[in-house]
Amino acid sequence: MKVSELEGAALDYWVARANGKNPAIADVVSQVAHYSTNAVAAVRIIERERLVISPLDNEDGWIVAHSRDGFGSKSMTGPTLLIAAMRCFVASKYGEEVKE
């Protein structure tokens, strides 16, 4: 699946994996932080990974990149800041696609 299309429980699952946890997909709803909707959980990753956040020009949504990469190939977009940031984090660990 394309990282740029991840959202909800699937995105939270891959964020947890990229963050060093190995949850079962069934455990995501109850045991994994909801990184894509919980700012407290996500901000730790955003700060640690030094993600750069910017609103999209002429569109609703956000673009996020690692500070070391700029807004190049590792950047990800999303309808919310947290979704874009967590997609960027997952892509930085696994590339543009993850196995379902």
Phi and psi restraints in degrees (range 20) as a CNS / XPLOR table:
assign (resid 1 and name C) (resid 2 and name N)
       (resid 2 and name CA) (resid 2 and name C) 1.0 -71.3 20.0 2
assign (resid 2 and name N) (resid 2 and name CA)
       (resid 2 and name C) (resid 3 and name N) 1.0 132.9 20.0 2
assign (resid 2 and name C) (resid 3 and name N)
       (resid 3 and name CA) (resid 3 and name C) 1.0 -60.0 20.0 2
assign (resid 3 and name N) (resid 3 and name CA)
       (resid 3 and name C) (resid 4 and name N) 1.0 -34.5 20.0 2
assign (resid 3 and name C) (resid 4 and name N)
       (resid 4 and name CA) (resid 4 and name C) 1.0 -65.0 20.0 2
assign (resid 4 and name N) (resid 4 and name CA)
       (resid 4 and name C) (resid 5 and name N) 1.0 -11.7 20.0 2
assign (resid 4 and name C) (resid 5 and name N)
       (resid 5 and name CA) (resid 5 and name C) 1.0 -107.1 20.0 2
assign (resid 5 and name N) (resid 5 and name CA)
       (resid 5 and name C) (resid 6 and name N) 1.0 -5.1 20.0 2
assign (resid 5 and name C) (resid 6 and name N)
       (resid 6 and name CA) (resid 6 and name C) 1.0 -68.1 20.0 2
assign (resid 6 and name N) (resid 6 and name CA)
       (resid 6 and name C) (resid 7 and name N) 1.0 140.9 20.0 2
assign (resid 6 and name C) (resid 7 and name N)
       (resid 7 and name CA) (resid 7 and name C) 1.0 -160.4 20.0 2
assign (resid 7 and name N) (resid 7 and name CA)
       (resid 7 and name C) (resid 8 and name N) 1.0 170.2 20.0 2
assign (resid 7 and name C) (resid 8 and name N)
       (resid 8 and name CA) (resid 8 and name C) 1.0 60.1 20.0 2
assign (resid 8 and name N) (resid 8 and name CA)
       (resid 8 and name C) (resid 9 and name N) 1.0 -141.4 20.0 2
assign (resid 8 and name C) (resid 9 and name N)
       (resid 9 and name CA) (resid 9 and name C) 1.0 -61.5 20.0 2
assign (resid 9 and name N) (resid 9 and name CA)
       (resid 9 and name C) (resid 10 and name N) 1.0 -35.9 20.0 2
assign (resid 9 and name C) (resid 10 and name N)
       (resid 10 and name CA) (resid 10 and name C) 1.0 -64.7 20.0 2
assign (resid 10 and name N) (resid 10 and name CA)
       (resid 10 and name C) (resid 11 and name N) 1.0 -42.0 20.0 2
assign (resid 10 and name C) (resid 11 and name N)
       (resid 11 and name CA) (resid 11 and name C) 1.0 -65.5 20.0 2
assign (resid 11 and name N) (resid 11 and name CA)
       (resid 11 and name C) (resid 12 and name N) 1.0 -44.6 20.0 2
assign (resid 11 and name C) (resid 12 and name N)
       (resid 12 and name CA) (resid 12 and name C) 1.0 -60.1 20.0 2
assign (resid 12 and name N) (resid 12 and name CA)
       (resid 12 and name C) (resid 13 and name N) 1.0 -39.7 20.0 2
assign (resid 12 and name C) (resid 13 and name N)
       (resid 13 and name CA) (resid 13 and name C) 1.0 -59.6 20.0 2
assign (resid 13 and name N) (resid 13 and name CA)
       (resid 13 and name C) (resid 14 and name N) 1.0 -49.2 20.0 2
assign (resid 13 and name C) (resid 14 and name N)
       (resid 14 and name CA) (resid 14 and name C) 1.0 -70.0 20.0 2
assign (resid 14 and name N) (resid 14 and name CA)
       (resid 14 and name C) (resid 15 and name N) 1.0 -31.3 20.0 2
assign (resid 14 and name C) (resid 15 and name N)
       (resid 15 and name CA) (resid 15 and name C) 1.0 -64.4 20.0 2
assign (resid 15 and name N) (resid 15 and name CA)
       (resid 15 and name C) (resid 16 and name N) 1.0 -44.5 20.0 2
assign (resid 15 and name C) (resid 16 and name N)
       (resid 16 and name CA) (resid 16 and name C) 1.0 -59.9 20.0 2
assign (resid 16 and name N) (resid 16 and name CA)
       (resid 16 and name C) (resid 17 and name N) 1.0 -44.2 20.0 2
assign (resid 16 and name C) (resid 17 and name N)
       (resid 17 and name CA) (resid 17 and name C) 1.0 -61.3 20.0 2
assign (resid 17 and name N) (resid 17 and name CA)
       (resid 17 and name C) (resid 18 and name N) 1.0 -46.9 20.0 2
assign (resid 17 and name C) (resid 18 and name N)
       (resid 18 and name CA) (resid 18 and name C) 1.0 -64.7 20.0 2
assign (resid 18 and name N) (resid 18 and name CA)
       (resid 18 and name C) (resid 19 and name N) 1.0 -24.0 20.0 2
assign (resid 18 and name C) (resid 19 and name N)
       (resid 19 and name CA) (resid 19 and name C) 1.0 -90.5 20.0 2
assign (resid 19 and name N) (resid 19 and name CA)
       (resid 19 and name C) (resid 20 and name N) 1.0 9.8 20.0 2
assign (resid 19 and name C) (resid 20 and name N)
       (resid 20 and name CA) (resid 20 and name C) 1.0 94.0 20.0 2
assign (resid 20 and name N) (resid 20 and name CA)
       (resid 20 and name C) (resid 21 and name N) 1.0 5.0 20.0 2
assign (resid 20 and name C) (resid 21 and name N)
       (resid 21 and name CA) (resid 21 and name C) 1.0 -98.1 20.0 2
assign (resid 21 and name N) (resid 21 and name CA)
       (resid 21 and name C) (resid 22 and name N) 1.0 158.3 20.0 2
assign (resid 21 and name C) (resid 22 and name N)
       (resid 22 and name CA) (resid 22 and name C) 1.0 -129.1 20.0 2
assign (resid 22 and name N) (resid 22 and name CA)
       (resid 22 and name C) (resid 23 and name N) 1.0 66.7 20.0 2
assign (resid 22 and name C) (resid 23 and name N)
       (resid 23 and name CA) (resid 23 and name C) 1.0 -78.1 20.0 2
assign (resid 23 and name N) (resid 23 and name CA)
       (resid 23 and name C) (resid 24 and name N) 1.0 153.6 20.0 2
assign (resid 23 and name C) (resid 24 and name N)
       (resid 24 and name CA) (resid 24 and name C) 1.0 -77.5 20.0 2
assign (resid 24 and name N) (resid 24 and name CA)
       (resid 24 and name C) (resid 25 and name N) 1.0 147.2 20.0 2
assign (resid 24 and name C) (resid 25 and name N)
       (resid 25 and name CA) (resid 25 and name C) 1.0 -56.7 20.0 2
assign (resid 25 and name N) (resid 25 and name CA)
       (resid 25 and name C) (resid 26 and name N) 1.0 -32.0 20.0 2
assign (resid 25 and name C) (resid 26 and name N)
       (resid 26 and name CA) (resid 26 and name C) 1.0 -69.0 20.0 2
assign (resid 26 and name N) (resid 26 and name CA)
       (resid 26 and name C) (resid 27 and name N) 1.0 -22.5 20.0 2
assign (resid 26 and name C) (resid 27 and name N)
       (resid 27 and name CA) (resid 27 and name C) 1.0 -85.0 20.0 2
assign (resid 27 and name N) (resid 27 and name CA)
       (resid 27 and name C) (resid 28 and name N) 1.0 -8.5 20.0 2
assign (resid 27 and name C) (resid 28 and name N)
       (resid 28 and name CA) (resid 28 and name C) 1.0 -58.4 20.0 2
assign (resid 28 and name N) (resid 28 and name CA)
       (resid 28 and name C) (resid 29 and name N) 1.0 -45.6 20.0 2
assign (resid 28 and name C) (resid 29 and name N)
       (resid 29 and name CA) (resid 29 and name C) 1.0 -63.7 20.0 2
assign (resid 29 and name N) (resid 29 and name CA)
       (resid 29 and name C) (resid 30 and name N) 1.0 -38.1 20.0 2
assign (resid 29 and name C) (resid 30 and name N)
       (resid 30 and name CA) (resid 30 and name C) 1.0 -99.7 20.0 2
assign (resid 30 and name N) (resid 30 and name CA)
       (resid 30 and name C) (resid 31 and name N) 1.0 -27.2 20.0 2
assign (resid 30 and name C) (resid 31 and name N)
       (resid 31 and name CA) (resid 31 and name C) 1.0 -116.7 20.0 2
assign (resid 31 and name N) (resid 31 and name CA)
       (resid 31 and name C) (resid 32 and name N) 1.0 -11.6 20.0 2
assign (resid 31 and name C) (resid 32 and name N)
       (resid 32 and name CA) (resid 32 and name C) 1.0 -106.3 20.0 2
assign (resid 32 and name N) (resid 32 and name CA)
       (resid 32 and name C) (resid 33 and name N) 1.0 139.3 20.0 2
assign (resid 32 and name C) (resid 33 and name N)
       (resid 33 and name CA) (resid 33 and name C) 1.0 -58.5 20.0 2
assign (resid 33 and name N) (resid 33 and name CA)
       (resid 33 and name C) (resid 34 and name N) 1.0 143.2 20.0 2
assign (resid 33 and name C) (resid 34 and name N)
       (resid 34 and name CA) (resid 34 and name C) 1.0 -86.0 20.0 2
assign (resid 34 and name N) (resid 34 and name CA)
       (resid 34 and name C) (resid 35 and name N) 1.0 73.8 20.0 2
assign (resid 34 and name C) (resid 35 and name N)
       (resid 35 and name CA) (resid 35 and name C) 1.0 -56.4 20.0 2
assign (resid 35 and name N) (resid 35 and name CA)
       (resid 35 and name C) (resid 36 and name N) 1.0 -34.6 20.0 2
assign (resid 35 and name C) (resid 36 and name N)
       (resid 36 and name CA) (resid 36 and name C) 1.0 -78.4 20.0 2
assign (resid 36 and name N) (resid 36 and name CA)
       (resid 36 and name C) (resid 37 and name N) 1.0 -7.8 20.0 2
assign (resid 36 and name C) (resid 37 and name N)
       (resid 37 and name CA) (resid 37 and name C) 1.0 -132.5 20.0 2
assign (resid 37 and name N) (resid 37 and name CA)
       (resid 37 and name C) (resid 38 and name N) 1.0 -8.5 20.0 2
assign (resid 37 and name C) (resid 38 and name N)
       (resid 38 and name CA) (resid 38 and name C) 1.0 -109.4 20.0 2
assign (resid 38 and name N) (resid 38 and name CA)
       (resid 38 and name C) (resid 39 and name N) 1.0 104.9 20.0 2
assign (resid 38 and name C) (resid 39 and name N)
       (resid 39 and name CA) (resid 39 and name C) 1.0 -62.0 20.0 2
assign (resid 39 and name N) (resid 39 and name CA)
       (resid 39 and name C) (resid 40 and name N) 1.0 -34.4 20.0 2
assign (resid 39 and name C) (resid 40 and name N)
       (resid 40 and name CA) (resid 40 and name C) 1.0 -62.1 20.0 2
assign (resid 40 and name N) (resid 40 and name CA)
       (resid 40 and name C) (resid 41 and name N) 1.0 -44.1 20.0 2
assign (resid 40 and name C) (resid 41 and name N)
       (resid 41 and name CA) (resid 41 and name C) 1.0 -70.3 20.0 2
assign (resid 41 and name N) (resid 41 and name CA)
       (resid 41 and name C) (resid 42 and name N) 1.0 -41.3 20.0 2
assign (resid 41 and name C) (resid 42 and name N)
       (resid 42 and name CA) (resid 42 and name C) 1.0 -72.8 20.0 2
assign (resid 42 and name N) (resid 42 and name CA)
       (resid 42 and name C) (resid 43 and name N) 1.0 -34.8 20.0 2
assign (resid 42 and name C) (resid 43 and name N)
       (resid 43 and name CA) (resid 43 and name C) 1.0 -63.7 20.0 2
assign (resid 43 and name N) (resid 43 and name CA)
       (resid 43 and name C) (resid 44 and name N) 1.0 -30.7 20.0 2
assign (resid 43 and name C) (resid 44 and name N)
       (resid 44 and name CA) (resid 44 and name C) 1.0 -60.7 20.0 2
assign (resid 44 and name N) (resid 44 and name CA)
       (resid 44 and name C) (resid 45 and name N) 1.0 -42.6 20.0 2
assign (resid 44 and name C) (resid 45 and name N)
       (resid 45 and name CA) (resid 45 and name C) 1.0 -70.3 20.0 2
assign (resid 45 and name N) (resid 45 and name CA)
       (resid 45 and name C) (resid 46 and name N) 1.0 -44.3 20.0 2
assign (resid 45 and name C) (resid 46 and name N)
       (resid 46 and name CA) (resid 46 and name C) 1.0 -57.5 20.0 2
assign (resid 46 and name N) (resid 46 and name CA)
       (resid 46 and name C) (resid 47 and name N) 1.0 -45.0 20.0 2
assign (resid 46 and name C) (resid 47 and name N)
       (resid 47 and name CA) (resid 47 and name C) 1.0 -69.9 20.0 2
assign (resid 47 and name N) (resid 47 and name CA)
       (resid 47 and name C) (resid 48 and name N) 1.0 -47.6 20.0 2
assign (resid 47 and name C) (resid 48 and name N)
       (resid 48 and name CA) (resid 48 and name C) 1.0 -61.5 20.0 2
assign (resid 48 and name N) (resid 48 and name CA)
       (resid 48 and name C) (resid 49 and name N) 1.0 -41.8 20.0 2
assign (resid 48 and name C) (resid 49 and name N)
       (resid 49 and name CA) (resid 49 and name C) 1.0 -84.5 20.0 2
assign (resid 49 and name N) (resid 49 and name CA)
       (resid 49 and name C) (resid 50 and name N) 1.0 -5.6 20.0 2
assign (resid 49 and name C) (resid 50 and name N)
       (resid 50 and name CA) (resid 50 and name C) 1.0 55.0 20.0 2
assign (resid 50 and name N) (resid 50 and name CA)
       (resid 50 and name C) (resid 51 and name N) 1.0 52.2 20.0 2
assign (resid 50 and name C) (resid 51 and name N)
       (resid 51 and name CA) (resid 51 and name C) 1.0 -76.0 20.0 2
assign (resid 51 and name N) (resid 51 and name CA)
       (resid 51 and name C) (resid 52 and name N) 1.0 141.9 20.0 2
assign (resid 51 and name C) (resid 52 and name N)
       (resid 52 and name CA) (resid 52 and name C) 1.0 -104.7 20.0 2
assign (resid 52 and name N) (resid 52 and name CA)
       (resid 52 and name C) (resid 53 and name N) 1.0 127.4 20.0 2
assign (resid 52 and name C) (resid 53 and name N)
       (resid 53 and name CA) (resid 53 and name C) 1.0 -117.0 20.0 2
assign (resid 53 and name N) (resid 53 and name CA)
       (resid 53 and name C) (resid 54 and name N) 1.0 137.0 20.0 2
assign (resid 53 and name C) (resid 54 and name N)
       (resid 54 and name CA) (resid 54 and name C) 1.0 -149.5 20.0 2
assign (resid 54 and name N) (resid 54 and name CA)
       (resid 54 and name C) (resid 55 and name N) 1.0 143.7 20.0 2
assign (resid 54 and name C) (resid 55 and name N)
       (resid 55 and name CA) (resid 55 and name C) 1.0 -70.3 20.0 2
assign (resid 55 and name N) (resid 55 and name CA)
       (resid 55 and name C) (resid 56 and name N) 1.0 148.3 20.0 2
assign (resid 55 and name C) (resid 56 and name N)
       (resid 56 and name CA) (resid 56 and name C) 1.0 -72.2 20.0 2
assign (resid 56 and name N) (resid 56 and name CA)
       (resid 56 and name C) (resid 57 and name N) 1.0 139.1 20.0 2
assign (resid 56 and name C) (resid 57 and name N)
       (resid 57 and name CA) (resid 57 and name C) 1.0 -73.7 20.0 2
assign (resid 57 and name N) (resid 57 and name CA)
       (resid 57 and name C) (resid 58 and name N) 1.0 136.1 20.0 2
assign (resid 57 and name C) (resid 58 and name N)
       (resid 58 and name CA) (resid 58 and name C) 1.0 59.2 20.0 2
assign (resid 58 and name N) (resid 58 and name CA)
       (resid 58 and name C) (resid 59 and name N) 1.0 18.3 20.0 2
assign (resid 58 and name C) (resid 59 and name N)
       (resid 59 and name CA) (resid 59 and name C) 1.0 -146.2 20.0 2
assign (resid 59 and name N) (resid 59 and name CA)
       (resid 59 and name C) (resid 60 and name N) 1.0 159.6 20.0 2
assign (resid 59 and name C) (resid 60 and name N)
       (resid 60 and name CA) (resid 60 and name C) 1.0 -81.0 20.0 2
assign (resid 60 and name N) (resid 60 and name CA)
       (resid 60 and name C) (resid 61 and name N) 1.0 140.8 20.0 2
assign (resid 60 and name C) (resid 61 and name N)
       (resid 61 and name CA) (resid 61 and name C) 1.0 126.2 20.0 2
assign (resid 61 and name N) (resid 61 and name CA)
       (resid 61 and name C) (resid 62 and name N) 1.0 -174.9 20.0 2
assign (resid 61 and name C) (resid 62 and name N)
       (resid 62 and name CA) (resid 62 and name C) 1.0 -136.2 20.0 2
assign (resid 62 and name N) (resid 62 and name CA)
       (resid 62 and name C) (resid 63 and name N) 1.0 155.7 20.0 2
assign (resid 62 and name C) (resid 63 and name N)
       (resid 63 and name CA) (resid 63 and name C) 1.0 -125.1 20.0 2
assign (resid 63 and name N) (resid 63 and name CA)
       (resid 63 and name C) (resid 64 and name N) 1.0 137.6 20.0 2
assign (resid 63 and name C) (resid 64 and name N)
       (resid 64 and name CA) (resid 64 and name C) 1.0 -134.0 20.0 2
assign (resid 64 and name N) (resid 64 and name CA)
       (resid 64 and name C) (resid 65 and name N) 1.0 139.7 20.0 2
assign (resid 64 and name C) (resid 65 and name N)
       (resid 65 and name CA) (resid 65 and name C) 1.0 -141.7 20.0 2
assign (resid 65 and name N) (resid 65 and name CA)
       (resid 65 and name C) (resid 66 and name N) 1.0 161.0 20.0 2
assign (resid 65 and name C) (resid 66 and name N)
       (resid 66 and name CA) (resid 66 and name C) 1.0 -72.3 20.0 2
assign (resid 66 and name N) (resid 66 and name CA)
       (resid 66 and name C) (resid 67 and name N) 1.0 142.8 20.0 2
assign (resid 66 and name C) (resid 67 and name N)
       (resid 67 and name CA) (resid 67 and name C) 1.0 -61.0 20.0 2
assign (resid 67 and name N) (resid 67 and name CA)
       (resid 67 and name C) (resid 68 and name N) 1.0 -29.5 20.0 2
assign (resid 67 and name C) (resid 68 and name N)
       (resid 68 and name CA) (resid 68 and name C) 1.0 -74.5 20.0 2
assign (resid 68 and name N) (resid 68 and name CA)
       (resid 68 and name C) (resid 69 and name N) 1.0 -22.6 20.0 2
assign (resid 68 and name C) (resid 69 and name N)
       (resid 69 and name CA) (resid 69 and name C) 1.0 -101.3 20.0 2
assign (resid 69 and name N) (resid 69 and name CA)
       (resid 69 and name C) (resid 70 and name N) 1.0 -19.4 20.0 2
assign (resid 69 and name C) (resid 70 and name N)
       (resid 70 and name CA) (resid 70 and name C) 1.0 68.5 20.0 2
assign (resid 70 and name N) (resid 70 and name CA)
       (resid 70 and name C) (resid 71 and name N) 1.0 -165.7 20.0 2
assign (resid 70 and name C) (resid 71 and name N)
       (resid 71 and name CA) (resid 71 and name C) 1.0 -90.7 20.0 2
assign (resid 71 and name N) (resid 71 and name CA)
       (resid 71 and name C) (resid 72 and name N) 1.0 57.1 20.0 2
assign (resid 71 and name C) (resid 72 and name N)
       (resid 72 and name CA) (resid 72 and name C) 1.0 -104.3 20.0 2
assign (resid 72 and name N) (resid 72 and name CA)
       (resid 72 and name C) (resid 73 and name N) 1.0 -136.9 20.0 2
assign (resid 72 and name C) (resid 73 and name N)
       (resid 73 and name CA) (resid 73 and name C) 1.0 -66.1 20.0 2
assign (resid 73 and name N) (resid 73 and name CA)
       (resid 73 and name C) (resid 74 and name N) 1.0 -23.5 20.0 2
assign (resid 73 and name C) (resid 74 and name N)
       (resid 74 and name CA) (resid 74 and name C) 1.0 -89.7 20.0 2
assign (resid 74 and name N) (resid 74 and name CA)
       (resid 74 and name C) (resid 75 and name N) 1.0 3.1 20.0 2
assign (resid 74 and name C) (resid 75 and name N)
       (resid 75 and name CA) (resid 75 and name C) 1.0 -78.8 20.0 2
assign (resid 75 and name N) (resid 75 and name CA)
       (resid 75 and name C) (resid 76 and name N) 1.0 152.1 20.0 2
assign (resid 75 and name C) (resid 76 and name N)
       (resid 76 and name CA) (resid 76 and name C) 1.0 -134.2 20.0 2
assign (resid 76 and name N) (resid 76 and name CA)
       (resid 76 and name C) (resid 77 and name N) 1.0 151.8 20.0 2
assign (resid 76 and name C) (resid 77 and name N)
       (resid 77 and name CA) (resid 77 and name C) 1.0 -114.6 20.0 2
assign (resid 77 and name N) (resid 77 and name CA)
       (resid 77 and name C) (resid 78 and name N) 1.0 166.6 20.0 2
assign (resid 77 and name C) (resid 78 and name N)
       (resid 78 and name CA) (resid 78 and name C) 1.0 -170.5 20.0 2
assign (resid 78 and name N) (resid 78 and name CA)
       (resid 78 and name C) (resid 79 and name N) 1.0 162.4 20.0 2
assign (resid 78 and name C) (resid 79 and name N)
       (resid 79 and name CA) (resid 79 and name C) 1.0 -70.9 20.0 2
assign (resid 79 and name N) (resid 79 and name CA)
       (resid 79 and name C) (resid 80 and name N) 1.0 -22.5 20.0 2
assign (resid 79 and name C) (resid 80 and name N)
       (resid 80 and name CA) (resid 80 and name C) 1.0 -126.3 20.0 2
assign (resid 80 and name N) (resid 80 and name CA)
       (resid 80 and name C) (resid 81 and name N) 1.0 159.3 20.0 2
assign (resid 80 and name C) (resid 81 and name N)
       (resid 81 and name CA) (resid 81 and name C) 1.0 -59.2 20.0 2
assign (resid 81 and name N) (resid 81 and name CA)
       (resid 81 and name C) (resid 82 and name N) 1.0 -43.8 20.0 2
assign (resid 81 and name C) (resid 82 and name N)
       (resid 82 and name CA) (resid 82 and name C) 1.0 -67.6 20.0 2
assign (resid 82 and name N) (resid 82 and name CA)
       (resid 82 and name C) (resid 83 and name N) 1.0 -40.3 20.0 2
assign (resid 82 and name C) (resid 83 and name N)
       (resid 83 and name CA) (resid 83 and name C) 1.0 -63.5 20.0 2
assign (resid 83 and name N) (resid 83 and name CA)
       (resid 83 and name C) (resid 84 and name N) 1.0 -46.0 20.0 2
assign (resid 83 and name C) (resid 84 and name N)
       (resid 84 and name CA) (resid 84 and name C) 1.0 -61.5 20.0 2
assign (resid 84 and name N) (resid 84 and name CA)
       (resid 84 and name C) (resid 85 and name N) 1.0 -43.6 20.0 2
assign (resid 84 and name C) (resid 85 and name N)
       (resid 85 and name CA) (resid 85 and name C) 1.0 -65.3 20.0 2
assign (resid 85 and name N) (resid 85 and name CA)
       (resid 85 and name C) (resid 86 and name N) 1.0 -42.7 20.0 2
assign (resid 85 and name C) (resid 86 and name N)
       (resid 86 and name CA) (resid 86 and name C) 1.0 -71.3 20.0 2
assign (resid 86 and name N) (resid 86 and name CA)
       (resid 86 and name C) (resid 87 and name N) 1.0 -34.2 20.0 2
assign (resid 86 and name C) (resid 87 and name N)
       (resid 87 and name CA) (resid 87 and name C) 1.0 -62.3 20.0 2
assign (resid 87 and name N) (resid 87 and name CA)
       (resid 87 and name C) (resid 88 and name N) 1.0 -41.6 20.0 2
assign (resid 87 and name C) (resid 88 and name N)
       (resid 88 and name CA) (resid 88 and name C) 1.0 -62.2 20.0 2
assign (resid 88 and name N) (resid 88 and name CA)
       (resid 88 and name C) (resid 89 and name N) 1.0 -43.7 20.0 2
assign (resid 88 and name C) (resid 89 and name N)
       (resid 89 and name CA) (resid 89 and name C) 1.0 -61.7 20.0 2
assign (resid 89 and name N) (resid 89 and name CA)
       (resid 89 and name C) (resid 90 and name N) 1.0 -47.3 20.0 2
assign (resid 89 and name C) (resid 90 and name N)
       (resid 90 and name CA) (resid 90 and name C) 1.0 -61.8 20.0 2
assign (resid 90 and name N) (resid 90 and name CA)
       (resid 90 and name C) (resid 91 and name N) 1.0 -45.2 20.0 2
assign (resid 90 and name C) (resid 91 and name N)
       (resid 91 and name CA) (resid 91 and name C) 1.0 -62.6 20.0 2
assign (resid 91 and name N) (resid 91 and name CA)
       (resid 91 and name C) (resid 92 and name N) 1.0 -32.5 20.0 2
assign (resid 91 and name C) (resid 92 and name N)
       (resid 92 and name CA) (resid 92 and name C) 1.0 -67.4 20.0 2
assign (resid 92 and name N) (resid 92 and name CA)
       (resid 92 and name C) (resid 93 and name N) 1.0 -24.5 20.0 2
assign (resid 92 and name C) (resid 93 and name N)
       (resid 93 and name CA) (resid 93 and name C) 1.0 -96.1 20.0 2
assign (resid 93 and name N) (resid 93 and name CA)
       (resid 93 and name C) (resid 94 and name N) 1.0 -34.5 20.0 2
assign (resid 93 and name C) (resid 94 and name N)
       (resid 94 and name CA) (resid 94 and name C) 1.0 -119.7 20.0 2
assign (resid 94 and name N) (resid 94 and name CA)
       (resid 94 and name C) (resid 95 and name N) 1.0 -8.0 20.0 2
assign (resid 94 and name C) (resid 95 and name N)
       (resid 95 and name CA) (resid 95 and name C) 1.0 91.3 20.0 2
assign (resid 95 and name N) (resid 95 and name CA)
       (resid 95 and name C) (resid 96 and name N) 1.0 -164.6 20.0 2
assign (resid 95 and name C) (resid 96 and name N)
       (resid 96 and name CA) (resid 96 and name C) 1.0 -74.8 20.0 2
assign (resid 96 and name N) (resid 96 and name CA)
       (resid 96 and name C) (resid 97 and name N) 1.0 -18.3 20.0 2
assign (resid 96 and name C) (resid 97 and name N)
       (resid 97 and name CA) (resid 97 and name C) 1.0 -136.3 20.0 2
assign (resid 97 and name N) (resid 97 and name CA)
       (resid 97 and name C) (resid 98 and name N) 1.0 150.1 20.0 2
assign (resid 97 and name C) (resid 98 and name N)
       (resid 98 and name CA) (resid 98 and name C) 1.0 -124.2 20.0 2
assign (resid 98 and name N) (resid 98 and name CA)
       (resid 98 and name C) (resid 99 and name N) 1.0 154.1 20.0 2
assign (resid 98 and name C) (resid 99 and name N)
       (resid 99 and name CA) (resid 99 and name C) 1.0 -79.0 20.0 2
assign (resid 99 and name N) (resid 99 and name CA)
       (resid 99 and name C) (resid 100 and name N) 1.0 138.3 20.0 2
